[in-house]
Amino acid sequence: MYLLDTNVVSELRKVRIGKANARVAGWSDSVDAASLFISAVTLLELEIGVLLMERKDPAQGRPMRTWLDEHVRPTFHLRMFPIDEAVALQCARLHIPNPRPERDAMIAATALVHSMTVVTRNLKDF
């Protein structure tokens, strides 16, 4: 099972139009979609990104809103992990002795608690 970081979910949006990173596109073709999960943190980050785009440029925000509401949310509705007690405690452990960006730590903690592999393009924070 794989836990997708927000940057990978965003990159997967580009696969349909042929503009995705070749490694991400190739990897996504090689895995069963049913093995892909997200954290509620990813939904948070995607929603923030869409809201910012809708405010900055409504014309660009509309297709992003459609993608999030009609593709991402339904696709991952039953494959989204919450930040529960076990994840919160694991996340705290990741901050000692070296503090980490909290959202990335929550995603990493979710993967650890559920024995999943994080899929990210942001290796420095994981």
Order of alpha helices (4+ residues) and beta strands (2+ residues): beta-alpha-alpha-beta-alpha-alpha-alpha-beta-alpha-alpha-beta
